[in-house]
Amino acid sequence: MSGSANSAFVVGGAGIMNVLHLSGPIKDPPQTLFADRSARYVGGTGYGKAVALTHLGLDVVFHATVGPDQAGAEIREALAAKDLVFLDEQIDHPTEVHTNLMFPDGERLSIYHSSPFSGSPTRTEEIGAAARQADITALNIVPSALSLLPSLRRSSATIWVDLHNYNGTDAYHMPFIDVADAVFFSSEALPEFRPFMEQLIAQGKRFAVCTHGAGGATGLTAGGDWHVMPAIPVKTVLDTNGAGDSFFAGFLYAYLREAPFPVCLAYGAAAGATAIEAEGPVSPDLSPGCLSAMIETLEVTI
């Protein structure tokens, strides 16, 4: 693969994550629970993708809505220290804050502290320019992005959409699917995922990727070729938050270097593996060299 720099525009998804790792399940109340450990950090699906992509050497522009509160100040401070351009959409609304309850079996319960901002961004000219100039626009399914979809499509940007745990029928996701050139999603809410992937390809998508957590990932190309990538074993599962976003970034990194599709899946799996061995959305060790070393241990031809 070539080593030339590429660019990405990431749309939406920054917040504060309060993470509680529990030793057992929640039972019927009343109940008192004690966390084995806890953490607080800046995260969110867009933040995770944007930061992971900077680790991999891409030029990144990131747009997100941030409120005039302490959480917003934390996000701005964190992004100011990153090697990217942040289009700070200041809103009169609480910044997104989550509390994620993490269970020993890998399940997660996310609690939003307030409803997400659903207004329209105002930095439309800068957003349009960023989309036109980027090799790939990574579009996250945040409500504030809905009003941007027509202009993003008119910009002729190449749009990759992350649907997360789409169930195959939720109408909210349809506008995002319609504008997508490629689609990523999880099988968590759609165990029979292959028919949906075939439907995406029939609609003209370039490819579809479904991640399965510890079960790896499945990809389908426009040519009808199926590919299965096992998850890469790790020594310690520390924090699974952000693993899907790092997978997305690793895949994108390899794709922009014209790697074969199975290799893109392998880079995605490797990046995802680095995320779950670290506390926070992105491993500080994530780098092209780190991923290349991990890929060398796999039976994948680069």
C-alpha positions in Angstrom: 0.0 0.0 0.0 1.2 3.5 -0.7 2.0 5.9 2.2 0.6 9.1 0.8 -1.7 11.2 3.1 -5.4 11.1 2.6 -8.3 13.1 4.1 -11.6 12.4 5.9 -14.5 14.6 7.0 -16.2 13.2 10.1 -19.8 14.5 10.7 -21.3 14.4 14.2 -20.9 12.6 17.5 -18.9 14.1 20.4 -19.8 13.8 24.1 -18.7 13.0 27.6 -18.6 9.3 28.5 -19.1 8.2 32.1 -18.2 4.5 32.1 -19.0 2.1 34.9 -17.7 -1.5 34.7 -20.0 -3.8 36.7 -19.3 -7.3 38.0 -22.8 -8.6 37.5 -26.2 -8.0 35.9 -28.8 -5.6 37.1 -31.6 -7.3 38.9 -35.1 -6.1 39.8 -34.9 -3.1 42.1 -34.3 -2.3 44.8 -30.6 -3.1 44.3 -27.3 -1.5 45.2 -24.5 -1.9 42.7 -20.8 -1.3 43.1 -18.6 -0.7 40.0 -15.4 -2.6 39.7 -13.9 0.5 38.1 -15.0 3.6 36.4 -13.8 6.2 33.9 -14.8 9.6 32.5 -13.5 10.7 29.1 -14.3 12.6 25.9 -15.8 10.2 23.4 -18.7 9.7 21.0 -18.9 8.0 17.6 -17.6 10.9 15.6 -14.8 11.8 18.1 -13.6 8.2 18.1 -13.5 8.0 14.3 -11.8 11.4 14.0 -9.1 10.8 16.6 -8.4 7.3 15.3 -8.0 8.6 11.8 -5.5 11.2 13.0 -3.5 8.5 14.6 -3.4 6.8 11.2 -2.0 9.9 9.5 -5.1 11.2 7.8 -5.9 14.9 7.5 -9.2 15.1 9.4 -11.9 17.7 9.6 -14.5 17.0 12.4 -17.9 18.7 12.8 -19.9 18.3 16.0 -22.4 20.2 18.0 -21.2 21.3 21.5 -23.1 23.2 24.2 -22.1 26.1 26.4 -21.5 23.9 29.5 -18.6 22.2 31.3 -19.0 19.1 29.1 -18.6 21.3 26.1 -15.5 22.9 27.5 -14.0 19.5 28.1 -14.6 18.4 24.5 -13.2 21.7 23.1 -10.1 21.3 25.3 -9.6 17.7 24.2 -10.0 18.5 20.5 -7.6 21.5 20.7 -4.9 19.0 21.6 -5.6 16.8 18.6 -4.1 17.1 15.1 -7.3 17.9 13.3 -9.6 20.8 12.3 -12.6 21.0 14.5 -15.7 22.8 13.1 -17.2 23.7 16.5 -20.9 24.1 16.1 -21.9 26.0 19.3 -25.5 25.3 20.3 -27.8 26.5 23.0 -28.5 23.0 24.2 -26.8 20.6 26.7 -23.7 18.9 25.4 -24.2 15.1 24.9 -23.3 13.2 28.0 -23.7 9.4 28.4 -23.4 7.0 31.3 -22.5 3.6 30.0 -23.0 0.5 32.2 -20.6 -2.2 31.0 -21.3 -5.8 32.0 -18.9 -8.8 32.2 -20.5 -10.5 29.2 -19.7 -7.5 27.0 -23.2 -6.1 26.9 -23.6 -2.3 27.4 -26.5 -0.1 28.6 -26.2 3.5 27.5 -28.1 6.2 29.4 -28.3 9.7 27.8 -28.4 12.5 30.3 -30.5 14.6 27.9 -32.1 14.4 24.5 -29.7 15.0 21.6 -29.7 18.2 19.8 -31.9 18.0 16.7 -31.6 21.5 15.3 -29.9 22.4 12.0 -26.1 23.3 11.9 -25.3 26.8 10.7 -21.8 26.2 9.4 -23.2 24.8 6.2 -20.7 26.4 3.8 -17.7 25.1 5.7 -19.4 21.7 6.0 -20.0 21.6 2.3 -16.4 22.6 1.5 -15.0 19.9 3.9 -17.2 17.2 2.3 -16.1 18.2 -1.2 -12.4 18.2 -0.3 -12.3 15.0 1.6 -11.6 11.6 0.2 -14.3 10.1 2.4 -17.1 11.7 4.5 -17.8 9.6 7.5 -21.4 10.3 8.4 -22.8 9.4 11.8 -26.5 9.1 12.5 -26.9 12.1 14.8 -30.1 14.0 14.6 -28.3 17.3 13.7 -27.0 15.7 10.6 -30.4 15.1 9.1 -30.7 18.6 7.7 -27.2 18.2 6.1 -28.1 15.2 4.0 -29.4 17.0 0.8 -26.4 19.3 0.7 -24.0 16.4 1.3 -25.4 14.5 -1.5 -25.3 17.5 -3.9 -21.6 18.0 -2.9 -20.7 14.7 -4.7 -18.9 13.6 -1.6 -18.2 9.9 -1.1 -20.3 9.1 2.0 -19.7 6.2 4.4 -22.5 5.8 7.0 -22.2 4.0 10.3 -25.7 2.7 11.3 -24.5 1.2 14.6 -27.1 -1.3 15.9 -29.6 -0.9 13.2 -32.5 -3.4 13.4 -33.4 -3.5 9.7 -36.7 -1.6 10.0 -36.1 1.7 12.0 -37.4 4.5 9.8 -35.0 7.0 11.4 -32.0 5.4 9.6 -33.5 5.4 6.1 -32.4 8.9 5.1 -28.8 8.1 6.1 -29.0 4.8 4.2 -30.3 6.6 1.1 -27.3 9.0 0.9 -24.7 6.4 1.7 -22.1 5.0 -0.8 -21.1 2.4 1.7 -22.6 1.2 5.0 -21.3 -0.1 8.2 -23.5 -1.6 11.0 -23.5 -4.0 13.8 -25.4 -7.4 13.9 -26.3 -6.7 17.6 -29.9 -5.9 16.7 -30.0 -7.7 13.4 -28.7 -11.3 13.7 -30.0 -12.1 10.2 -27.8 -9.5 8.7 -26.9 -11.0 5.3 -30.3 -10.2 3.6 -29.9 -6.6 4.6 -26.4 -6.5 3.2 -27.6 -8.0 -0.1 -30.3 -5.3 -0.2 -27.7 -2.6 0.2 -25.7 -3.9 -2.7 -28.8 -4.1 -4.8 -29.4 -0.4 -4.0 -26.0 0.4 -5.5 -23.8 0.6 -2.5 -20.1 0.0 -3.1 -19.9 -2.4 -0.2 -21.4 -3.2 3.2 -19.7 -4.2 6.4 -21.3 -5.8 9.4 -19.4 -6.1 12.7 -20.1 -8.8 15.3 -18.0 -7.7 18.3 -16.0 -10.8 19.4 -17.5 -12.6 16.4 -15.4 -10.5 13.9 -16.9 -8.9 10.8 -18.5 -9.8 7.5 -18.2 -7.8 4.3 -20.0 -7.8 1.0 -18.7 -6.1 -2.1 -20.6 -4.7 -5.1 -19.4 -7.7 -7.1 -21.2 -10.0 -4.7 -18.2 -11.4 -3.0 -18.6 -12.3 0.7 -15.6 -12.0 3.1 -15.4 -13.0 6.8 -12.8 -11.6 9.2 -12.5 -13.2 12.6 -11.9 -10.9 15.6 -8.2 -10.6 16.5 -7.6 -12.1 20.0 -6.4 -9.7 22.7 -4.7 -10.3 26.0 -7.0 -8.0 28.0 -10.4 -6.6 27.3 -10.3 -3.3 29.1 -13.0 -1.1 27.5 -15.1 -2.0 24.4 -16.4 1.6 23.9 -15.1 2.9 20.7 -14.0 -0.4 19.2 -16.4 0.0 16.2 -15.2 3.5 15.5 -11.6 2.3 15.5 -12.6 -0.6 13.2 -14.1 1.9 10.8 -10.9 4.0 10.9 -8.6 1.1 10.3 -10.8 -0.1 7.4 -10.8 3.4 5.9 -7.1 3.7 6.2 -6.4 0.6 4.2 -9.2 1.4 1.7 -7.6 4.7 0.8 -4.4 3.0 0.2 -6.2 0.7 -2.3 -5.8 -2.4 -0.3 -7.9 -5.5 -1.3 -11.2 -5.7 0.5 -10.1 -8.6 2.8 -7.1 -6.5 3.9 -9.3 -3.6 4.7 -11.3 -5.9 7.0 -8.1 -7.1 8.6 -7.0 -3.5 9.3 -10.4 -2.7 10.7 -10.2 -5.8 13.0 -6.7 -4.8 14.1 -7.7 -1.3 14.9 -10.7 -2.5 16.8 -8.5 -4.8 18.8 -6.3 -2.0 19.9 -9.3 0.0 21.2 -10.6 -2.7 23.5 -7.2 -3.1 25.2 -7.2 0.6 26.2 -9.3 2.8 28.4 -11.1 5.4 26.3 -12.4 5.5 22.7 -9.0 5.3 21.0 -5.8 3.5 22.0 -2.8 5.8 22.3 -0.8 3.0 20.6 -2.9 3.1 17.4 -0.6 3.8 14.4 0.0 2.5 10.9 3.0 0.6 12.1 1.1 -1.0 15.0 -1.6 -2.2 12.6 0.9 -3.5 10.0 2.6 -5.5 12.7 -0.7 -7.1 13.8 -1.6 -7.8 10.2 1.6 -9.7 9.6 0.4 -12.3 12.0 -2.7 -13.0 10.0 -3.2 -15.1 6.9 -4.0 -12.0 4.8 -2.2 -11.0 1.6 -1.4 -7.3 1.5 
